[in-house]
Amino acid sequence: MNRPSNVLAWGTAAIVAALAVVNWSTLMALAPLDLLLVRVQAPLGVVMLGLSAVLAALFFFAYLFNQIGSMLEARKLLREIQRVQDLADKAEASRIEALHQLIASEFRSVNERLSQLGVQTAPTNGDQGFRPHSLTEIMTGHARA
C-alpha cells in the first residue's frame, strides 16, 4: 500500500475501534436476530462488528494475493528482459567482432595492394616497418609499439 491509503486504512480502523469502545454497552444489547430457519436473541452490534472484521480480513487477503501475483509477474518479466538483453549484447558483440575482422582484412588487402604496386611506406620512428593499427587501437587512441 502506498502511504496515503495506508494512513486512511489505519485511521478508519482506529475510528471504528474507538466508536466500538465508547458504545460497547449499546453493541452488547440483545436483539432478535432472524437467521431464516431460526430466530435467536443475540447482540446485533457485536454480530455486525464481527462481520465487518471478517470482510476486512477477506479484503486484506485479496490485496495480499494481488500484490504477491504482481511481484511474481514483475520478477518473471525482469528475468525475460535480462535474457533478451543478454541475447542482444551477444549479438552486438558478434557484429562488432565481424566488423573488426572485416576492417582488418580490408587493411591487409590494402597493404598487399600497396606493396604489389611498389609503394614503400616509410617507417615513422626509425627501424620499424609500417604496421596498420587495429580498430581497437584507433578507437582507444593507444598504438602498440
N, C-alpha and C positions, 0 to 999 in steps of 0.2 A: 504494500500500500504506500502511496505517496504521502507526504507529510500532512496536508490539509485534511484529507479523508481519514487519516489515522486519528487526528485530533477530534474530528467530528464524531467518529465512531465511539471513541473513549468518552467524549463529552456526553453523548446520548446515553451510554451505559451508566455513567455517573448520575445523570438526572433521573433515570428510571430507578436506580438503586436508592437514591435519596427520597424520591416520592414513595417508594415501597416501604422504607423505614418509617417515614413520617406517618403514613396511612396504614400501618400494619394492622391495627385493630379493625379497620374497615375491610381490608383484604381478607381477614380471617372470619368475617361474618358469614354464617351459614346461609345458603340459599338453595332453593330446589333446583336440581340440575336434571334435565331430561336427556337421557342417552339412547333414545329411540325405543329400546326394549325395556329399560329400567329407569325409574325416577329415583334419584338419590339426593340426600342433603349433603352438600359439600361447600367449602369456602370458594366461591366463584373467583375472587380476586387472585387467590393462590393458583387455581387451575389456569387462569388466563396468563398469569406471570410465568408459570411453568411452560405453557405452550409457546409463549414469546421466547423463552430461553432455548427451547428445542429448535424453533425456527432460526434463531440467531446462530445456533451451533451448526445447523444444516447449511446456512449461507456461508459460514466461515469455512466449513469443509469443502464446499463447492468452490470457494475462492482459492483455497489451497490447492485443490486438484487442478484448477485452471492455471495457476501460477507454475506448478510443477510441470504441467504439459507444455507451457510456454518456454520454460527453461530448457526442457529436453529438446524441444524443436529448435531453439536457438543454438544449442550445443551441436545438434546434428547439422544444421546449416553452416556453422562455423567450421566443422570438420570438412564438409563438402567444399567450402570456399578455400580452405587451406590446401585440399587435394588439387583443386583446379589451379590454384596459384602456383603450386609446385610443378604441375604439368606445364603451365605457361612459362615458368622460369627455365625448365629443362629445354623446352622448345626454343626459347630465345637464346639460350646458351649454345644450342646446336647450330642455330642460324648464324650466330656471331662467329663460331668456330669455322663454319663453312665459308663465311665471308673472309675470314682471316686467311684460310687456305687458298682461296681464290686470288686474293690480293698478293699473297706470297708467290703463287705460281705465275701470276702476271709479272711481278717484279723479276722473277727468274727468267721468264721468256724475254722481257725487255733487255735484261743484261746479256743474254745469249745473243740476241739480235745485234746489240751494240758491239759485242766482241767479234761477231761474224763480219760486221762492216768495218772492223779495224779501228773503231773509235776507242782510244785509250782514255780511261778515266784516271785523272791524276789523283794520287793519294793526297789527302789534305794535311796529314800530320806525319810526314816522313816515310817510314818504310812500310806502312800498312797499305794494302791494296783497297780498292773500292769494295765496300760491302753494304748492300742496301739495308736500311733499317726495317725492323718488323713493325707491324701495325701497333703492337703494344708499346714499342719504344716511341713511336711517333705520338701516340695518344698521351703517354705519360710524360714525354719530354726527356726521357733518360735514354741515352745511347750507350750500347755496350762498347767497351774498348777493345 
